[in-house]
Amino acid sequence: VISILHLFSLAPIPQHAFLSYTIPRKPGLLCSVMNPDSLTIPPHTKHDDECADFRTGYPPIEAYETGFLQVSDLHNIYWEQSGNPAGNPVVVLHGGPGGGCPPSYRTYFDPAKYRIIMFDQRGAGQSLPFAELRENTTWDLVSDIEKLRVHLGVEKWVVFGGSWGSTLSLSYSQKHRDRVKALVLRGIFMCRRPELAFFYQEGSSWLFPDAWEKYIAVIPEVERHDMISAYYRRVTDDDPAVRLEAAKAWTTWEMSTSNLIPNEEKIAQGEDPKFAEAFARIETHYFVHGAFMRNDQQLLEDVDKIRDVPCTIVQGRYDVVCPMKSCWDLHRAWPEADVKVVSDAGHSMSEPGIKSELVKACDLYADL
């Protein structure tokens, strides 16, 4: 709401006034909506000098230990630890699938309190073999998480994941409830057909028609009725040139739409041949196979298995990659989880409002 006083003053109207519909509140006070115990909408994003409750994360740190774990005859996954070796263990599940864990993920956790464990899922990042699709399913990854937990001598841990990482976090926690202290989720994605269709077939295309034109240009019109399958055929083609052209276009589409305000640095990441190949190949592989779930509703049907797990969900209101409908469906099935809707954010975990809420959620569970 734009203050009437602004209309009669010479002071410029703050940009965030156009991005947030919430009634102005005291800094840091959450605005309750529908269910005050489980769904909250933080006020518009403010800088540190405006809002004492706003968090920018912790300083960058280096890993104190790295290694590889052979999880099958074929796959070796890269893992690392940072923060406090005696701290509260947290495992970070990256997005994509195929995205890998960059060092910036460490800054979401208090390094004095957390033992931060990150790993690259099968075929992603530094894990080997690179971009491999064989023996690469959701349940292989769930098994890998358990193998890593045992390898590192962790009894129970906090599980942190966004986008595809939220899918994997829910899958893992529903299978291994006894190993989970708490969940911090962001940009809910359950790999259901309507979710995939909205982003890859028609929906987000209405909001980003310029980026959409580049995305569909790679695919002949006769194949555009099923874009995911068309891309999957190309990123698994025998011709490296065909694979690379498709991988870059697929990845650039997601990078172009991940932020409320498009981020040129992120968009350029779509042109990185190595990143794009793993990202596009592994994503399409999972998507054409329905994430290897028994049905579209599996993660919602199995919520009872984790109903008592402390959980914070952070969702960007204008997320077009993983739209809020999925978060809302999970909220309806699991009202006990605390949902934070960031009014001036899209999908990216690095957007200021989303990062602030994630850091606060991790601080909340730091002493479990």
TILUM-790473 format. One line per field, with one value per residue (C-alpha): residue number from 0; chain; residue in three letters; x, y, z. Coordinates in Angstrom, 3 decimals. Layout:
REM residues N
pos = [NUM ...]
unit = [A ...]
code = [ala ...]
east = [X ...]
north = [Y ...]
up = [Z ...]
REM end
This chain:
REM residues 368
pos = [0 1 2 3 4 5 6 7 8 9 10 11 12 13 14 15 16 17 18 19 20 21 22 23 24 25 26 27 28 29 30 31 32 33 34 35 36 37 38 39 40 41 42 43 44 45 46 47 48 49 50 51 52 53 54 55 56 57 58 59 60 61 62 63 64 65 66 67 68 69 70 71 72 73 74 75 76 77 78 79 80 81 82 83 84 85 86 87 88 89 90 91 92 93 94 95 96 97 98 99 100 101 102 103 104 105 106 107 108 109 110 111 112 113 114 115 116 117 118 119 120 121 122 123 124 125 126 127 128 129 130 131 132 133 134 135 136 137 138 139 140 141 142 143 144 145 146 147 148 149 150 151 152 153 154 155 156 157 158 159 160 161 162 163 164 165 166 167 168 169 170 171 172 173 174 175 176 177 178 179 180 181 182 183 184 185 186 187 188 189 190 191 192 193 194 195 196 197 198 199 200 201 202 203 204 205 206 207 208 209 210 211 212 213 214 215 216 217 218 219 220 221 222 223 224 225 226 227 228 229 230 231 232 233 234 235 236 237 238 239 240 241 242 243 244 245 246 247 248 249 250 251 252 253 254 255 256 257 258 259 260 261 262 263 264 265 266 267 268 269 270 271 272 273 274 275 276 277 278 279 280 281 282 283 284 285 286 287 288 289 290 291 292 293 294 295 296 297 298 299 300 301 302 303 304 305 306 307 308 309 310 311 312 313 314 315 316 317 318 319 320 321 322 323 324 325 326 327 328 329 330 331 332 333 334 335 336 337 338 339 340 341 342 343 344 345 346 347 348 349 350 351 352 353 354 355 356 357 358 359 360 361 362 363 364 365 366 367]
unit = [A A A A A A A A A A A A A A A A A A A A A A A A A A A A A A A A A A A A A A A A A A A A A A A A A A A A A A A A A A A A A A A A A A A A A A A A A A A A A A A A A A A A A A A A A A A A A A A A A A A A A A A A A A A A A A A A A A A A A A A A A A A A A A A A A A A A A A A A A A A A A A A A A A A A A A A A A A A A A A A A A A A A A A A A A A A A A A A A A A A A A A A A A A A A A A A A A A A A A A A A A A A A A A A A A A A A A A A A A A A A A A A A A A A A A A A A A A A A A A A A A A A A A A A A A A A A A A A A A A A A A A A A A A A A A A A A A A A A A A A A A A A A A A A A A A A A A A A A A A A A A A A A A A A A A A A A A A A A A A A A A A A A A A A A A A A A A A A A A A A A A A A A A A A A A A A A A A A A A A A A A A A A A A A A]
code = [val ile ser ile leu his leu phe ser leu ala pro ile pro gln his ala phe leu ser tyr thr ile pro arg lys pro gly leu leu cys ser val met asn pro asp ser leu thr ile pro pro his thr lys his asp asp glu cys ala asp phe arg thr gly tyr pro pro ile glu ala tyr glu thr gly phe leu gln val ser asp leu his asn ile tyr trp glu gln ser gly asn pro ala gly asn pro val val val leu his gly gly pro gly gly gly cys pro pro ser tyr arg thr tyr phe asp pro ala lys tyr arg ile ile met phe asp gln arg gly ala gly gln ser leu pro phe ala glu leu arg glu asn thr thr trp asp leu val ser asp ile glu lys leu arg val his leu gly val glu lys trp val val phe gly gly ser trp gly ser thr leu ser leu ser tyr ser gln lys his arg asp arg val lys ala leu val leu arg gly ile phe met cys arg arg pro glu leu ala phe phe tyr gln glu gly ser ser trp leu phe pro asp ala trp glu lys tyr ile ala val ile pro glu val glu arg his asp met ile ser ala tyr tyr arg arg val thr asp asp asp pro ala val arg leu glu ala ala lys ala trp thr thr trp glu met ser thr ser asn leu ile pro asn glu glu lys ile ala gln gly glu asp pro lys phe ala glu ala phe ala arg ile glu thr his tyr phe val his gly ala phe met arg asn asp gln gln leu leu glu asp val asp lys ile arg asp val pro cys thr ile val gln gly arg tyr asp val val cys pro met lys ser cys trp asp leu his arg ala trp pro glu ala asp val lys val val ser asp ala gly his ser met ser glu pro gly ile lys ser glu leu val lys ala cys asp leu tyr ala asp leu]
east = [0.000 1.470 1.086 -1.237 1.485 3.762 1.263 1.525 5.243 8.301 9.949 10.467 8.247 10.387 10.705 9.518 6.161 5.323 6.407 4.624 0.949 1.344 0.094 3.118 4.159 6.926 10.201 10.489 6.858 5.251 1.825 -0.378 -2.665 -5.321 -3.632 -1.596 0.189 1.620 1.524 3.220 4.083 7.125 6.894 8.638 12.371 14.366 18.035 19.865 19.533 15.747 15.032 17.032 15.477 16.744 19.574 22.201 23.888 27.262 30.726 32.208 34.229 36.328 35.674 37.828 37.422 36.549 36.362 34.662 32.349 31.776 28.030 27.785 30.031 29.513 29.100 31.450 29.957 31.929 31.299 32.666 32.382 32.694 31.834 32.205 33.248 31.467 28.422 24.857 24.997 23.061 22.992 22.452 20.519 21.054 18.595 18.247 18.583 22.048 22.869 25.665 26.582 28.503 30.539 27.969 25.578 27.793 26.801 23.257 24.488 26.155 29.631 30.111 27.019 26.657 28.653 27.778 27.748 27.315 27.599 27.084 24.380 25.060 26.393 26.418 29.179 32.379 30.759 31.795 31.025 29.984 26.390 25.801 22.162 22.568 21.771 20.493 17.051 15.463 15.787 19.438 20.004 18.038 20.248 23.349 22.290 22.078 25.443 27.007 25.423 26.875 30.256 30.531 29.290 26.182 23.323 20.677 20.809 18.904 17.947 18.092 16.898 15.257 13.554 14.526 16.316 12.893 11.687 14.690 14.404 10.789 11.636 14.533 12.736 9.639 11.824 14.219 12.180 14.300 17.395 15.859 15.959 14.246 13.592 14.299 12.669 12.474 10.637 8.512 8.664 7.039 7.711 4.015 2.882 1.014 4.102 6.303 3.730 3.419 7.123 8.195 5.057 2.809 2.423 5.693 5.911 3.253 5.446 8.792 7.910 11.302 13.212 10.591 11.304 14.919 13.880 11.539 13.774 15.878 12.841 11.031 7.401 6.154 7.728 6.695 3.603 5.954 8.961 10.482 10.567 11.887 14.731 15.444 15.987 18.471 20.483 20.927 21.782 24.978 26.101 27.928 26.964 23.264 23.571 25.354 22.978 19.973 21.625 22.475 18.962 17.277 19.481 19.309 15.493 15.563 18.344 16.403 13.285 14.671 14.796 12.038 14.447 16.429 20.041 22.481 25.212 22.839 21.587 25.189 25.579 23.323 26.117 28.646 29.011 29.849 27.175 24.533 25.234 24.791 21.865 19.876 20.650 19.853 16.773 15.141 16.044 14.198 11.276 10.455 10.425 8.192 11.035 10.621 7.669 4.852 2.447 2.174 0.845 3.357 5.004 1.620 0.192 3.154 3.147 1.880 5.293 6.917 4.028 5.856 9.131 9.861 9.807 10.117 9.159 10.271 8.454 8.806 5.392 6.374 8.255 7.496 9.887 8.223 4.960 3.396 0.515 2.809 3.757 0.083 -0.836 1.867 0.682 -2.872 -1.625 0.847 -0.460 1.943 4.874 5.670 5.389 7.083 5.912 8.348 6.298 9.027 10.876 10.890 12.585 16.264 17.556 19.978 17.224 17.534 14.149 14.409 17.959 16.992 14.162 16.331 19.099 16.591 15.109 18.544 19.323 16.085 17.206 20.900 20.698 18.558]
north = [0.000 3.358 5.873 8.832 11.062 10.075 11.437 14.905 14.977 15.416 12.327 9.499 6.474 3.525 0.767 -1.859 -0.045 -1.369 -4.915 -5.574 -5.517 -5.993 -3.341 -1.526 -3.012 -2.609 -3.950 -7.692 -8.198 -10.956 -10.488 -13.517 -14.776 -17.519 -19.725 -17.590 -20.636 -21.863 -19.276 -15.908 -13.222 -11.148 -7.433 -6.154 -6.689 -3.991 -3.243 -3.635 0.039 -0.212 -3.553 -5.049 -8.445 -8.599 -11.095 -11.140 -14.381 -15.304 -14.510 -16.901 -19.767 -22.599 -26.302 -27.983 -31.448 -32.800 -36.248 -38.712 -41.523 -44.506 -45.095 -47.710 -49.564 -46.637 -43.477 -41.525 -38.462 -35.418 -34.221 -31.517 -30.233 -26.679 -24.743 -26.295 -29.993 -30.372 -28.374 -29.323 -31.337 -29.992 -31.632 -29.385 -30.872 -28.833 -28.129 -29.116 -32.058 -31.573 -28.167 -29.002 -27.199 -23.896 -22.484 -19.688 -22.210 -22.259 -18.662 -19.646 -21.279 -19.989 -21.544 -21.473 -23.614 -25.775 -28.637 -27.895 -30.976 -30.496 -32.968 -33.067 -35.531 -38.250 -36.807 -33.209 -30.797 -32.645 -36.072 -38.789 -39.882 -36.444 -35.997 -39.751 -40.875 -44.575 -45.612 -42.093 -41.953 -40.203 -43.337 -43.778 -40.251 -40.997 -44.047 -41.892 -39.454 -42.314 -43.700 -40.268 -39.885 -43.216 -42.455 -39.166 -40.616 -38.439 -39.704 -37.135 -33.924 -30.882 -31.242 -28.127 -28.085 -25.834 -26.377 -29.948 -29.970 -29.672 -32.707 -34.696 -33.425 -34.571 -37.908 -38.545 -37.455 -39.518 -42.609 -41.884 -39.883 -41.083 -39.363 -35.916 -33.210 -30.495 -29.421 -26.073 -26.025 -23.397 -23.080 -26.195 -28.594 -32.032 -32.868 -33.219 -33.034 -29.693 -28.119 -29.232 -28.180 -24.692 -23.971 -26.003 -26.086 -23.090 -20.739 -19.021 -18.406 -15.701 -13.834 -14.253 -14.365 -12.974 -15.761 -18.287 -17.533 -18.565 -21.683 -22.993 -21.962 -25.116 -27.381 -27.833 -26.737 -30.281 -31.378 -28.444 -30.183 -31.939 -29.732 -31.852 -34.979 -33.028 -31.634 -35.017 -36.523 -33.793 -33.712 -37.495 -37.362 -39.004 -35.741 -33.507 -30.358 -31.241 -31.991 -28.733 -26.487 -28.000 -28.018 -24.323 -23.328 -25.456 -24.119 -20.491 -20.635 -21.509 -19.047 -16.271 -16.800 -17.616 -14.067 -11.515 -9.049 -11.016 -11.564 -11.273 -13.215 -16.114 -16.007 -16.213 -19.428 -21.072 -20.645 -22.555 -25.814 -28.033 -26.689 -26.711 -30.279 -31.810 -29.542 -30.226 -33.929 -34.809 -32.577 -33.931 -37.487 -37.070 -35.186 -37.661 -40.360 -38.436 -38.243 -42.016 -41.499 -44.066 -41.292 -37.500 -37.185 -39.368 -36.615 -35.222 -38.665 -39.476 -36.251 -38.154 -39.806 -36.435 -34.516 -34.110 -32.887 -29.194 -27.503 -24.019 -23.445 -20.275 -19.426 -16.502 -15.092 -14.552 -17.814 -18.907 -21.887 -23.561 -21.597 -21.004 -23.388 -26.284 -24.648 -24.017 -27.638 -28.794 -26.258 -27.616 -31.165 -30.178 -27.126 -27.842 -26.634 -22.922 -21.226 -17.893 -16.190 -13.548 -10.887 -9.421 -12.488 -15.101 -18.495 -17.926 -18.671 -15.752 -13.121 -10.913 -11.629 -15.368 -15.544 -13.578 -15.972 -19.030 -17.746 -17.026 -20.495 -22.097 -19.978 -21.244 -24.861 -24.303 -25.611 -28.701]
up = [0.000 -1.019 1.743 0.969 2.406 -0.462 -2.930 -1.406 -0.767 -2.910 -1.416 -3.924 -3.473 -2.331 -4.904 -2.455 -2.182 -5.610 -4.786 -1.526 -0.749 2.996 5.380 6.849 10.174 12.652 11.240 11.726 12.753 10.729 9.179 9.853 7.107 7.202 9.785 12.189 13.588 10.319 7.519 7.838 5.344 6.269 5.535 2.430 2.285 4.064 4.363 7.654 8.518 8.128 9.786 12.628 11.916 8.320 7.814 5.066 6.071 7.535 6.153 3.571 5.011 3.615 4.007 6.650 5.098 1.652 0.134 -2.172 -1.143 -3.430 -3.228 -5.993 -8.417 -10.789 -8.689 -6.412 -4.743 -3.657 -0.095 2.173 5.748 7.046 10.177 13.628 13.628 16.976 15.902 15.058 11.791 8.810 5.393 2.368 -0.557 -3.715 -6.492 -10.100 -9.941 -11.334 -9.840 -7.400 -4.159 -4.562 -1.633 -1.131 0.449 3.543 4.365 5.397 8.601 11.757 11.440 15.205 15.770 12.677 11.221 7.586 5.350 1.615 -1.251 -5.002 -5.998 -8.561 -11.816 -10.517 -9.564 -8.713 -8.362 -10.803 -13.432 -14.624 -15.877 -15.623 -15.863 -15.156 -11.584 -10.981 -9.359 -6.398 -4.313 -5.245 -3.896 -0.723 -0.211 -0.801 1.906 4.384 3.302 3.761 7.203 8.325 6.726 8.627 11.916 12.185 14.355 13.314 11.337 10.161 6.486 4.281 0.683 -1.884 -5.243 -6.255 -2.883 -1.227 -3.210 -2.071 1.517 1.727 0.098 2.468 5.639 4.824 4.455 7.330 9.842 12.760 11.328 10.887 13.570 11.524 7.941 6.280 2.844 0.106 -3.205 -2.829 -5.760 -5.774 -9.441 -10.265 -13.877 -13.482 -11.890 -14.773 -17.359 -15.874 -16.188 -19.200 -21.363 -20.743 -17.811 -17.021 -20.769 -20.369 -17.894 -19.659 -23.389 -24.368 -22.613 -23.763 -27.430 -26.951 -25.040 -27.741 -30.661 -30.234 -30.676 -34.036 -33.893 -34.499 -31.185 -29.019 -27.627 -25.168 -24.507 -21.725 -23.871 -26.849 -24.771 -23.197 -26.653 -27.485 -24.253 -24.556 -28.274 -29.537 -31.136 -28.590 -30.522 -30.332 -26.621 -25.841 -27.805 -26.050 -22.609 -22.806 -23.950 -21.259 -18.479 -19.624 -19.505 -15.800 -14.996 -16.781 -14.676 -11.221 -9.842 -9.460 -11.065 -13.674 -12.613 -15.512 -13.717 -13.115 -16.710 -17.935 -15.936 -18.514 -21.067 -18.942 -20.925 -17.965 -15.641 -18.383 -19.473 -16.020 -15.177 -18.361 -18.682 -15.081 -14.825 -17.984 -16.953 -13.659 -15.157 -17.938 -15.258 -12.837 -10.315 -9.908 -7.554 -7.295 -8.343 -8.565 -5.017 -3.178 -1.138 -0.080 0.690 2.950 4.994 8.041 8.288 9.121 10.652 13.960 12.411 13.053 9.664 8.191 4.553 2.748 -0.469 -2.866 -3.737 -7.384 -7.907 -11.497 -11.459 -8.474 -8.128 -4.739 -5.534 -4.633 -1.333 -0.657 -1.366 1.050 3.621 3.371 3.865 6.586 8.480 11.347 9.218 9.481 6.082 5.357 2.162 0.926 -0.827 -3.027 -4.271 -6.981 -6.894 -6.136 -2.655 -3.027 -3.259 -0.161 1.412 0.865 2.171 5.258 6.098 5.447 7.701 10.466 10.099 10.355 13.417 14.963 14.707 15.461 19.039 18.453]
REM end
